[in-house]
Amino acid sequence: MKSAKTKQALSSLDWAIAQTIELPQQPDEFTAYEFAEKAGVSLPTAKYRLKACPGIVSRTATTGGSRINLYRRA
């Protein structure tokens, strides 16, 4: 039988593992590149506009081995 300390440690371990698993790109998320294509602007301009927009939130994810920012409306 597992002690209370062991159960708590396993619970913490499960939580830590769950925090490291990244969700794939969701249907309501987009990349700066996708935004740039649709808006008809350069990639640096798209990144600037997305960063300056107060209604947009971002998260970092791994796609194809590269770290990218995914954006969505807040």
PyMOL Python script that loads the backbone (N, CA, C, O; Angstrom):
from pymol import cmd

cmd.read_pdbstr("""\
ATOM      1  N   MET A   1       0.842  -1.174   0.000  1.00  0.00           N
ATOM      2  CA  MET A   1       0.000   0.000   0.000  1.00  0.00           C
ATOM      3  C   MET A   1       0.890   1.241   0.000  1.00  0.00           C
ATOM      4  O   MET A   1       1.915   1.272   0.681  1.00  0.00           O
ATOM      5  N   LYS A   2       0.500   2.265  -0.763  1.00  0.00           N
ATOM      6  CA  LYS A   2       1.282   3.490  -0.888  1.00  0.00           C
ATOM      7  C   LYS A   2       0.998   4.429   0.278  1.00  0.00           C
ATOM      8  O   LYS A   2      -0.141   4.581   0.719  1.00  0.00           O
ATOM      9  N   SER A   3       2.059   5.045   0.757  1.00  0.00           N
ATOM     10  CA  SER A   3       1.892   6.005   1.841  1.00  0.00           C
ATOM     11  C   SER A   3       1.330   7.316   1.281  1.00  0.00           C
ATOM     12  O   SER A   3       1.265   7.506   0.067  1.00  0.00           O
ATOM     13  N   ALA A   4       0.933   8.199   2.165  1.00  0.00           N
ATOM     14  CA  ALA A   4       0.379   9.495   1.757  1.00  0.00           C
ATOM     15  C   ALA A   4       1.429  10.324   1.032  1.00  0.00           C
ATOM     16  O   ALA A   4       1.115  11.033   0.076  1.00  0.00           O
ATOM     17  N   LYS A   5       2.694  10.236   1.492  1.00  0.00           N
ATOM     18  CA  LYS A   5       3.774  10.981   0.841  1.00  0.00           C
ATOM     19  C   LYS A   5       4.002  10.477  -0.578  1.00  0.00           C
ATOM     20  O   LYS A   5       4.223  11.265  -1.498  1.00  0.00           O
ATOM     21  N   THR A   6       3.947   9.164  -0.750  1.00  0.00           N
ATOM     22  CA  THR A   6       4.142   8.580  -2.077  1.00  0.00           C
ATOM     23  C   THR A   6       3.005   8.989  -3.002  1.00  0.00           C
ATOM     24  O   THR A   6       3.242   9.331  -4.160  1.00  0.00           O
ATOM     25  N   LYS A   7       1.787   8.957  -2.507  1.00  0.00           N
ATOM     26  CA  LYS A   7       0.637   9.371  -3.318  1.00  0.00           C
ATOM     27  C   LYS A   7       0.753  10.827  -3.730  1.00  0.00           C
ATOM     28  O   LYS A   7       0.467  11.180  -4.874  1.00  0.00           O
ATOM     29  N   GLN A   8       1.176  11.683  -2.787  1.00  0.00           N
ATOM     30  CA  GLN A   8       1.326  13.107  -3.089  1.00  0.00           C
ATOM     31  C   GLN A   8       2.436  13.313  -4.115  1.00  0.00           C
ATOM     32  O   GLN A   8       2.294  14.130  -5.025  1.00  0.00           O
ATOM     33  N   ALA A   9       3.532  12.585  -3.976  1.00  0.00           N
ATOM     34  CA  ALA A   9       4.642  12.706  -4.927  1.00  0.00           C
ATOM     35  C   ALA A   9       4.207  12.256  -6.314  1.00  0.00           C
ATOM     36  O   ALA A   9       4.549  12.903  -7.304  1.00  0.00           O
ATOM     37  N   LEU A  10       3.468  11.170  -6.401  1.00  0.00           N
ATOM     38  CA  LEU A  10       2.981  10.694  -7.694  1.00  0.00           C
ATOM     39  C   LEU A  10       1.980  11.671  -8.295  1.00  0.00           C
ATOM     40  O   LEU A  10       1.970  11.897  -9.505  1.00  0.00           O
ATOM     41  N   SER A  11       1.142  12.247  -7.446  1.00  0.00           N
ATOM     42  CA  SER A  11       0.186  13.235  -7.915  1.00  0.00           C
ATOM     43  C   SER A  11       0.918  14.446  -8.484  1.00  0.00           C
ATOM     44  O   SER A  11       0.534  14.971  -9.529  1.00  0.00           O
ATOM     45  N   SER A  12       1.965  14.886  -7.803  1.00  0.00           N
ATOM     46  CA  SER A  12       2.771  16.020  -8.281  1.00  0.00           C
ATOM     47  C   SER A  12       3.475  15.667  -9.580  1.00  0.00           C
ATOM     48  O   SER A  12       3.570  16.499 -10.483  1.00  0.00           O
ATOM     49  N   LEU A  13       3.967  14.437  -9.681  1.00  0.00           N
ATOM     50  CA  LEU A  13       4.634  13.986 -10.897  1.00  0.00           C
ATOM     51  C   LEU A  13       3.658  13.973 -12.069  1.00  0.00           C
ATOM     52  O   LEU A  13       3.995  14.432 -13.161  1.00  0.00           O
ATOM     53  N   ASP A  14       2.460  13.456 -11.853  1.00  0.00           N
ATOM     54  CA  ASP A  14       1.441  13.450 -12.908  1.00  0.00           C
ATOM     55  C   ASP A  14       1.105  14.867 -13.352  1.00  0.00           C
ATOM     56  O   ASP A  14       0.946  15.132 -14.543  1.00  0.00           O
ATOM     57  N   TRP A  15       0.997  15.772 -12.387  1.00  0.00           N
ATOM     58  CA  TRP A  15       0.705  17.159 -12.707  1.00  0.00           C
ATOM     59  C   TRP A  15       1.830  17.769 -13.547  1.00  0.00           C
ATOM     60  O   TRP A  15       1.565  18.453 -14.535  1.00  0.00           O
ATOM     61  N   ALA A  16       3.084  17.522 -13.155  1.00  0.00           N
ATOM     62  CA  ALA A  16       4.236  18.070 -13.877  1.00  0.00           C
ATOM     63  C   ALA A  16       4.287  17.542 -15.307  1.00  0.00           C
ATOM     64  O   ALA A  16       4.575  18.294 -16.238  1.00  0.00           O
ATOM     65  N   ILE A  17       4.015  16.274 -15.479  1.00  0.00           N
ATOM     66  CA  ILE A  17       4.005  15.687 -16.828  1.00  0.00           C
ATOM     67  C   ILE A  17       2.898  16.307 -17.657  1.00  0.00           C
ATOM     68  O   ILE A  17       3.103  16.616 -18.830  1.00  0.00           O
ATOM     69  N   ALA A  18       1.731  16.494 -17.067  1.00  0.00           N
ATOM     70  CA  ALA A  18       0.610  17.097 -17.798  1.00  0.00           C
ATOM     71  C   ALA A  18       0.932  18.523 -18.230  1.00  0.00           C
ATOM     72  O   ALA A  18       0.467  18.967 -19.280  1.00  0.00           O
ATOM     73  N   GLN A  19       1.723  19.249 -17.433  1.00  0.00           N
ATOM     74  CA  GLN A  19       2.069  20.627 -17.770  1.00  0.00           C
ATOM     75  C   GLN A  19       3.045  20.705 -18.936  1.00  0.00           C
ATOM     76  O   GLN A  19       3.101  21.727 -19.619  1.00  0.00           O
ATOM     77  N   THR A  20       3.811  19.654 -19.179  1.00  0.00           N
ATOM     78  CA  THR A  20       4.817  19.686 -20.237  1.00  0.00           C
ATOM     79  C   THR A  20       4.294  19.200 -21.583  1.00  0.00           C
ATOM     80  O   THR A  20       4.970  19.355 -22.600  1.00  0.00           O
ATOM     81  N   ILE A  21       3.114  18.621 -21.601  1.00  0.00           N
ATOM     82  CA  ILE A  21       2.541  18.144 -22.863  1.00  0.00           C
ATOM     83  C   ILE A  21       1.860  19.315 -23.550  1.00  0.00           C
ATOM     84  O   ILE A  21       0.960  19.946 -22.996  1.00  0.00           O
ATOM     85  N   GLU A  22       2.305  19.591 -24.764  1.00  0.00           N
ATOM     86  CA  GLU A  22       1.762  20.729 -25.507  1.00  0.00           C
ATOM     87  C   GLU A  22       0.558  20.305 -26.336  1.00  0.00           C
ATOM     88  O   GLU A  22       0.537  19.229 -26.934  1.00  0.00           O
ATOM     89  N   LEU A  23      -0.423  21.163 -26.353  1.00  0.00           N
ATOM     90  CA  LEU A  23      -1.577  20.937 -27.207  1.00  0.00           C
ATOM     91  C   LEU A  23      -1.215  21.316 -28.635  1.00  0.00           C
ATOM     92  O   LEU A  23      -0.475  22.277 -28.844  1.00  0.00           O
ATOM     93  N   PRO A  24      -1.717  20.587 -29.615  1.00  0.00           N
ATOM     94  CA  PRO A  24      -1.482  20.996 -30.994  1.00  0.00           C
ATOM     95  C   PRO A  24      -2.242  22.290 -31.296  1.00  0.00           C
ATOM     96  O   PRO A  24      -3.049  22.750 -30.488  1.00  0.00           O
ATOM     97  N   GLN A  25      -1.976  22.859 -32.450  1.00  0.00           N
ATOM     98  CA  GLN A  25      -2.657  24.096 -32.835  1.00  0.00           C
ATOM     99  C   GLN A  25      -4.162  23.861 -32.866  1.00  0.00           C
ATOM    100  O   GLN A  25      -4.649  22.928 -33.504  1.00  0.00           O
ATOM    101  N   GLN A  26      -4.881  24.723 -32.166  1.00  0.00           N
ATOM    102  CA  GLN A  26      -6.333  24.621 -32.078  1.00  0.00           C
ATOM    103  C   GLN A  26      -6.977  25.327 -33.274  1.00  0.00           C
ATOM    104  O   GLN A  26      -6.337  26.166 -33.907  1.00  0.00           O
ATOM    105  N   PRO A  27      -8.220  25.004 -33.588  1.00  0.00           N
ATOM    106  CA  PRO A  27      -8.882  25.620 -34.748  1.00  0.00           C
ATOM    107  C   PRO A  27      -8.966  27.146 -34.687  1.00  0.00           C
ATOM    108  O   PRO A  27      -8.986  27.806 -35.726  1.00  0.00           O
ATOM    109  N   ASP A  28      -9.016  27.713 -33.473  1.00  0.00           N
ATOM    110  CA  ASP A  28      -9.131  29.172 -33.361  1.00  0.00           C
ATOM    111  C   ASP A  28      -7.765  29.856 -33.243  1.00  0.00           C
ATOM    112  O   ASP A  28      -7.709  31.066 -33.020  1.00  0.00           O
ATOM    113  N   GLU A  29      -6.673  29.118 -33.388  1.00  0.00           N
ATOM    114  CA  GLU A  29      -5.330  29.690 -33.300  1.00  0.00           C
ATOM    115  C   GLU A  29      -4.716  29.833 -34.690  1.00  0.00           C
ATOM    116  O   GLU A  29      -5.067  29.107 -35.620  1.00  0.00           O
ATOM    117  N   PHE A  30      -3.797  30.779 -34.808  1.00  0.00           N
ATOM    118  CA  PHE A  30      -3.123  31.019 -36.078  1.00  0.00           C
ATOM    119  C   PHE A  30      -1.708  31.483 -35.816  1.00  0.00           C
ATOM    120  O   PHE A  30      -1.383  31.921 -34.712  1.00  0.00           O
ATOM    121  N   THR A  31      -0.866  31.389 -36.831  1.00  0.00           N
ATOM    122  CA  THR A  31       0.519  31.830 -36.715  1.00  0.00           C
ATOM    123  C   THR A  31       0.660  33.229 -37.297  1.00  0.00           C
ATOM    124  O   THR A  31      -0.230  33.714 -37.995  1.00  0.00           O
ATOM    125  N   ALA A  32       1.777  33.867 -37.006  1.00  0.00           N
ATOM    126  CA  ALA A  32       2.049  35.186 -37.574  1.00  0.00           C
ATOM    127  C   ALA A  32       2.165  35.091 -39.089  1.00  0.00           C
ATOM    128  O   ALA A  32       1.763  36.008 -39.804  1.00  0.00           O
ATOM    129  N   TYR A  33       2.712  33.985 -39.579  1.00  0.00           N
ATOM    130  CA  TYR A  33       2.838  33.784 -41.023  1.00  0.00           C
ATOM    131  C   TYR A  33       1.460  33.726 -41.686  1.00  0.00           C
ATOM    132  O   TYR A  33       1.241  34.337 -42.733  1.00  0.00           O
ATOM    133  N   GLU A  34       0.536  32.990 -41.071  1.00  0.00           N
ATOM    134  CA  GLU A  34      -0.828  32.916 -41.609  1.00  0.00           C
ATOM    135  C   GLU A  34      -1.490  34.285 -41.597  1.00  0.00           C
ATOM    136  O   GLU A  34      -2.180  34.655 -42.548  1.00  0.00           O
ATOM    137  N   PHE A  35      -1.280  35.039 -40.519  1.00  0.00           N
ATOM    138  CA  PHE A  35      -1.826  36.391 -40.421  1.00  0.00           C
ATOM    139  C   PHE A  35      -1.247  37.279 -41.513  1.00  0.00           C
ATOM    140  O   PHE A  35      -1.976  38.031 -42.160  1.00  0.00           O
ATOM    141  N   ALA A  36       0.072  37.192 -41.720  1.00  0.00           N
ATOM    142  CA  ALA A  36       0.744  38.018 -42.729  1.00  0.00           C
ATOM    143  C   ALA A  36       0.201  37.728 -44.127  1.00  0.00           C
ATOM    144  O   ALA A  36      -0.044  38.649 -44.906  1.00  0.00           O
ATOM    145  N   GLU A  37       0.015  36.446 -44.440  1.00  0.00           N
ATOM    146  CA  GLU A  37      -0.524  36.078 -45.756  1.00  0.00           C
ATOM    147  C   GLU A  37      -1.925  36.636 -45.959  1.00  0.00           C
ATOM    148  O   GLU A  37      -2.217  37.233 -46.995  1.00  0.00           O
ATOM    149  N   LYS A  38      -2.784  36.444 -44.978  1.00  0.00           N
ATOM    150  CA  LYS A  38      -4.180  36.874 -45.102  1.00  0.00           C
ATOM    151  C   LYS A  38      -4.312  38.398 -45.109  1.00  0.00           C
ATOM    152  O   LYS A  38      -5.150  38.945 -45.825  1.00  0.00           O
ATOM    153  N   ALA A  39      -3.481  39.088 -44.307  1.00  0.00           N
ATOM    154  CA  ALA A  39      -3.558  40.547 -44.223  1.00  0.00           C
ATOM    155  C   ALA A  39      -2.783  41.237 -45.350  1.00  0.00           C
ATOM    156  O   ALA A  39      -2.940  42.437 -45.576  1.00  0.00           O
ATOM    157  N   GLY A  40      -1.941  40.464 -46.056  1.00  0.00           N
ATOM    158  CA  GLY A  40      -1.171  41.044 -47.142  1.00  0.00           C
ATOM    159  C   GLY A  40      -0.055  41.966 -46.668  1.00  0.00           C
ATOM    160  O   GLY A  40       0.243  42.973 -47.311  1.00  0.00           O
ATOM    161  N   VAL A  41       0.561  41.617 -45.540  1.00  0.00           N
ATOM    162  CA  VAL A  41       1.655  42.421 -44.984  1.00  0.00           C
ATOM    163  C   VAL A  41       2.892  41.533 -44.822  1.00  0.00           C
ATOM    164  O   VAL A  41       2.818  40.311 -44.952  1.00  0.00           O
ATOM    165  N   SER A  42       4.012  42.166 -44.541  1.00  0.00           N
ATOM    166  CA  SER A  42       5.237  41.401 -44.328  1.00  0.00           C
ATOM    167  C   SER A  42       5.173  40.694 -42.966  1.00  0.00           C
ATOM    168  O   SER A  42       4.367  41.048 -42.106  1.00  0.00           O
ATOM    169  N   LEU A  43       6.030  39.700 -42.792  1.00  0.00           N
ATOM    170  CA  LEU A  43       6.055  38.969 -41.534  1.00  0.00           C
ATOM    171  C   LEU A  43       6.449  39.857 -40.349  1.00  0.00           C
ATOM    172  O   LEU A  43       5.814  39.764 -39.298  1.00  0.00           O
ATOM    173  N   PRO A  44       7.469  40.713 -40.475  1.00  0.00           N
ATOM    174  CA  PRO A  44       7.778  41.605 -39.342  1.00  0.00           C
ATOM    175  C   PRO A  44       6.619  42.537 -38.979  1.00  0.00           C
ATOM    176  O   PRO A  44       6.379  42.800 -37.800  1.00  0.00           O
ATOM    177  N   THR A  45       5.900  43.037 -39.992  1.00  0.00           N
ATOM    178  CA  THR A  45       4.742  43.890 -39.739  1.00  0.00           C
ATOM    179  C   THR A  45       3.647  43.099 -39.035  1.00  0.00           C
ATOM    180  O   THR A  45       3.013  43.602 -38.107  1.00  0.00           O
ATOM    181  N   ALA A  46       3.422  41.865 -39.473  1.00  0.00           N
ATOM    182  CA  ALA A  46       2.400  41.015 -38.856  1.00  0.00           C
ATOM    183  C   ALA A  46       2.729  40.769 -37.383  1.00  0.00           C
ATOM    184  O   ALA A  46       1.854  40.866 -36.523  1.00  0.00           O
ATOM    185  N   LYS A  47       3.997  40.449 -37.096  1.00  0.00           N
ATOM    186  CA  LYS A  47       4.401  40.201 -35.706  1.00  0.00           C
ATOM    187  C   LYS A  47       4.211  41.451 -34.852  1.00  0.00           C
ATOM    188  O   LYS A  47       3.756  41.365 -33.712  1.00  0.00           O
ATOM    189  N   TYR A  48       4.558  42.606 -35.402  1.00  0.00           N
ATOM    190  CA  TYR A  48       4.396  43.872 -34.672  1.00  0.00           C
ATOM    191  C   TYR A  48       2.922  44.124 -34.374  1.00  0.00           C
ATOM    192  O   TYR A  48       2.564  44.469 -33.248  1.00  0.00           O
ATOM    193  N   ARG A  49       2.072  43.953 -35.374  1.00  0.00           N
ATOM    194  CA  ARG A  49       0.637  44.211 -35.180  1.00  0.00           C
ATOM    195  C   ARG A  49       0.028  43.254 -34.168  1.00  0.00           C
ATOM    196  O   ARG A  49      -0.788  43.660 -33.341  1.00  0.00           O
ATOM    197  N   LEU A  50       0.416  41.993 -34.227  1.00  0.00           N
ATOM    198  CA  LEU A  50      -0.117  41.010 -33.282  1.00  0.00           C
ATOM    199  C   LEU A  50       0.334  41.307 -31.861  1.00  0.00           C
ATOM    200  O   LEU A  50      -0.440  41.164 -30.915  1.00  0.00           O
ATOM    201  N   LYS A  51       1.582  41.720 -31.713  1.00  0.00           N
ATOM    202  CA  LYS A  51       2.102  42.041 -30.385  1.00  0.00           C
ATOM    203  C   LYS A  51       1.430  43.287 -29.812  1.00  0.00           C
ATOM    204  O   LYS A  51       1.216  43.377 -28.603  1.00  0.00           O
ATOM    205  N   ALA A  52       1.099  44.248 -30.677  1.00  0.00           N
ATOM    206  CA  ALA A  52       0.517  45.514 -30.238  1.00  0.00           C
ATOM    207  C   ALA A  52      -0.989  45.421 -29.994  1.00  0.00           C
ATOM    208  O   ALA A  52      -1.557  46.289 -29.333  1.00  0.00           O
ATOM    209  N   CYS A  53      -1.631  44.402 -30.507  1.00  0.00           N
ATOM    210  CA  CYS A  53      -3.088  44.284 -30.403  1.00  0.00           C
ATOM    211  C   CYS A  53      -3.486  43.782 -29.011  1.00  0.00           C
ATOM    212  O   CYS A  53      -3.069  42.694 -28.612  1.00  0.00           O
ATOM    213  N   PRO A  54      -4.284  44.555 -28.267  1.00  0.00           N
ATOM    214  CA  PRO A  54      -4.643  44.151 -26.896  1.00  0.00           C
ATOM    215  C   PRO A  54      -5.611  42.969 -26.835  1.00  0.00           C
ATOM    216  O   PRO A  54      -5.698  42.320 -25.792  1.00  0.00           O
ATOM    217  N   GLY A  55      -6.326  42.669 -27.890  1.00  0.00           N
ATOM    218  CA  GLY A  55      -7.312  41.585 -27.870  1.00  0.00           C
ATOM    219  C   GLY A  55      -6.773  40.242 -28.310  1.00  0.00           C
ATOM    220  O   GLY A  55      -7.537  39.297 -28.503  1.00  0.00           O
ATOM    221  N   ILE A  56      -5.450  40.147 -28.471  1.00  0.00           N
ATOM    222  CA  ILE A  56      -4.828  38.912 -28.943  1.00  0.00           C
ATOM    223  C   ILE A  56      -3.933  38.351 -27.840  1.00  0.00           C
ATOM    224  O   ILE A  56      -3.162  39.087 -27.224  1.00  0.00           O
ATOM    225  N   VAL A  57      -4.040  37.042 -27.595  1.00  0.00           N
ATOM    226  CA  VAL A  57      -3.142  36.364 -26.663  1.00  0.00           C
ATOM    227  C   VAL A  57      -2.338  35.330 -27.450  1.00  0.00           C
ATOM    228  O   VAL A  57      -2.776  34.852 -28.497  1.00  0.00           O
ATOM    229  N   SER A  58      -1.169  34.995 -26.936  1.00  0.00           N
ATOM    230  CA  SER A  58      -0.327  34.033 -27.643  1.00  0.00           C
ATOM    231  C   SER A  58       0.209  32.986 -26.687  1.00  0.00           C
ATOM    232  O   SER A  58       0.223  33.168 -25.469  1.00  0.00           O
ATOM    233  N   ARG A  59       0.644  31.896 -27.269  1.00  0.00           N
ATOM    234  CA  ARG A  59       1.334  30.843 -26.529  1.00  0.00           C
ATOM    235  C   ARG A  59       2.395  30.263 -27.446  1.00  0.00           C
ATOM    236  O   ARG A  59       2.280  30.330 -28.669  1.00  0.00           O
ATOM    237  N   THR A  60       3.413  29.700 -26.852  1.00  0.00           N
ATOM    238  CA  THR A  60       4.489  29.104 -27.622  1.00  0.00           C
ATOM    239  C   THR A  60       4.225  27.613 -27.769  1.00  0.00           C
ATOM    240  O   THR A  60       3.797  26.957 -26.820  1.00  0.00           O
ATOM    241  N   ALA A  61       4.479  27.081 -28.955  1.00  0.00           N
ATOM    242  CA  ALA A  61       4.282  25.660 -29.213  1.00  0.00           C
ATOM    243  C   ALA A  61       5.377  25.177 -30.155  1.00  0.00           C
ATOM    244  O   ALA A  61       6.043  25.977 -30.812  1.00  0.00           O
ATOM    245  N   THR A  62       5.553  23.873 -30.212  1.00  0.00           N
ATOM    246  CA  THR A  62       6.514  23.273 -31.120  1.00  0.00           C
ATOM    247  C   THR A  62       5.754  22.713 -32.312  1.00  0.00           C
ATOM    248  O   THR A  62       4.825  21.921 -32.154  1.00  0.00           O
ATOM    249  N   THR A  63       6.157  23.130 -33.503  1.00  0.00           N
ATOM    250  CA  THR A  63       5.549  22.631 -34.728  1.00  0.00           C
ATOM    251  C   THR A  63       6.673  22.277 -35.688  1.00  0.00           C
ATOM    252  O   THR A  63       7.471  23.138 -36.059  1.00  0.00           O
ATOM    253  N   GLY A  64       6.738  21.029 -36.086  1.00  0.00           N
ATOM    254  CA  GLY A  64       7.772  20.604 -37.011  1.00  0.00           C
ATOM    255  C   GLY A  64       9.174  20.788 -36.459  1.00  0.00           C
ATOM    256  O   GLY A  64      10.112  21.020 -37.222  1.00  0.00           O
ATOM    257  N   GLY A  65       9.334  20.689 -35.140  1.00  0.00           N
ATOM    258  CA  GLY A  65      10.631  20.834 -34.512  1.00  0.00           C
ATOM    259  C   GLY A  65      11.041  22.271 -34.239  1.00  0.00           C
ATOM    260  O   GLY A  65      12.113  22.502 -33.679  1.00  0.00           O
ATOM    261  N   SER A  66      10.220  23.240 -34.618  1.00  0.00           N
ATOM    262  CA  SER A  66      10.528  24.653 -34.387  1.00  0.00           C
ATOM    263  C   SER A  66       9.566  25.236 -33.363  1.00  0.00           C
ATOM    264  O   SER A  66       8.395  24.859 -33.318  1.00  0.00           O
ATOM    265  N   ARG A  67      10.059  26.154 -32.545  1.00  0.00           N
ATOM    266  CA  ARG A  67       9.212  26.857 -31.596  1.00  0.00           C
ATOM    267  C   ARG A  67       8.544  28.022 -32.313  1.00  0.00           C
ATOM    268  O   ARG A  67       9.222  28.836 -32.939  1.00  0.00           O
ATOM    269  N   ILE A  68       7.226  28.107 -32.226  1.00  0.00           N
ATOM    270  CA  ILE A  68       6.475  29.190 -32.855  1.00  0.00           C
ATOM    271  C   ILE A  68       5.477  29.757 -31.858  1.00  0.00           C
ATOM    272  O   ILE A  68       5.149  29.124 -30.854  1.00  0.00           O
ATOM    273  N   ASN A  69       5.003  30.952 -32.150  1.00  0.00           N
ATOM    274  CA  ASN A  69       3.926  31.554 -31.363  1.00  0.00           C
ATOM    275  C   ASN A  69       2.612  31.293 -32.071  1.00  0.00           C
ATOM    276  O   ASN A  69       2.490  31.486 -33.281  1.00  0.00           O
ATOM    277  N   LEU A  70       1.638  30.854 -31.306  1.00  0.00           N
ATOM    278  CA  LEU A  70       0.288  30.697 -31.805  1.00  0.00           C
ATOM    279  C   LEU A  70      -0.560  31.789 -31.169  1.00  0.00           C
ATOM    280  O   LEU A  70      -0.465  32.039 -29.968  1.00  0.00           O
ATOM    281  N   TYR A  71      -1.376  32.427 -31.966  1.00  0.00           N
ATOM    282  CA  TYR A  71      -2.188  33.566 -31.516  1.00  0.00           C
ATOM    283  C   TYR A  71      -3.667  33.191 -31.590  1.00  0.00           C
ATOM    284  O   TYR A  71      -4.080  32.356 -32.395  1.00  0.00           O
ATOM    285  N   ARG A  72      -4.441  33.829 -30.732  1.00  0.00           N
ATOM    286  CA  ARG A  72      -5.906  33.705 -30.775  1.00  0.00           C
ATOM    287  C   ARG A  72      -6.522  34.925 -30.123  1.00  0.00           C
ATOM    288  O   ARG A  72      -5.857  35.665 -29.398  1.00  0.00           O
ATOM    289  N   ARG A  73      -7.796  35.122 -30.389  1.00  0.00           N
ATOM    290  CA  ARG A  73      -8.506  36.241 -29.768  1.00  0.00           C
ATOM    291  C   ARG A  73      -8.726  35.931 -28.294  1.00  0.00           C
ATOM    292  O   ARG A  73      -9.073  34.807 -27.931  1.00  0.00           O
ATOM    293  N   ALA A  74      -8.522  36.928 -27.455  1.00  0.00           N
ATOM    294  CA  ALA A  74      -8.659  36.744 -25.998  1.00  0.00           C
ATOM    295  C   ALA A  74     -10.083  36.479 -25.592  1.00  0.00           C
ATOM    296  O   ALA A  74     -10.364  36.302 -24.406  1.00  0.00           O
TER     297      ALA A  74
END
""", "prot")
cmd.dss("prot")
cmd.show_as("cartoon", "prot")
cmd.util.cbc("prot")
cmd.orient("prot")
